[in-house]
Amino acid sequence: MCATHAQALEWCPAGGAEIAYIHTSGHASPADLRASAAAICPRVTVPVHGEKWDEESHGFGTIRRLADAEPMVIP
């Protein structure tokens, strides 16, 4: 049986969890993505989607772009 939204809203605080309503729209900015990549220090960045990776690629290190449905093996 699945819990209803109301049940979940009652259950979370009862267990000590704080409920916060957070909203965001759109995608992360190139500056935010660069900051995230700098913090993580990945060996390679694989964009999932986006149209401006060629224009905004500086600051990411190695970028590996995959074609639609192209698999990538992670050793």
N, C-alpha and C positions, 0 to 999 in steps of 0.2 A: 504494500500500500504506500502510495506517495503522500508526503506531507503537503498540506496546502501552504500557500504563501503566508497566510496569517499564523499558521502553526509554527512555521520556521521563524517568523518575527517574534514569537513568544519564546521559542526554544532557545534561540541564541543568547538573549540577555540572561535567561535563567542559568545558563552555563558560564556566565561571566564575559561573554563576547559583547563588544560594542558594535552597534550597527551604525554605519556611516553611509550616507547617500552621496555618491561621487558620480559626476557626469563629465564626459569628455566627448569631443566630436572631432572628426577628421583624423589625420595621421600625425605622427610625431614630425617635428620640423627637422630639416637636415642638421641643424646645430644640436638638437636633442639627441638625434641618432649618433652623431659624432661623439658626443659626451658619453653616451652609453657604450659605444665601441671602445673608447679610450679607457673607460673604467674596467671593461671586461678583458681587453687585450686579446682578441681572438686571433687565431692563426689565419683565418679566412672569414670573410663576411659573405653570406649568401642572401641576397635580396629575395624576398618572397614575391613581391610585386612592386611596381612603381615605374614611373615613366622618366624620371630625371636622374637615374644613377650615373649616366655618362657625364652629365653636367655637374653633379654634386659628389663625385667619387673621391675628391681630395679629403685626406684626413681619416680614411677608413683602412688603410693598409691594403692587403690583398682582397679583392672582390672577385667572387666566382659566380658568374651569372649562368643560370641553367635555362635551357629551352623548356617550353611547356612540356610536361610529362617526362622530362629528362631525369633519371635517377642520379643520386649522388651517394657514393659509398663512403661512409665515415669509418676509417680504420680504428 
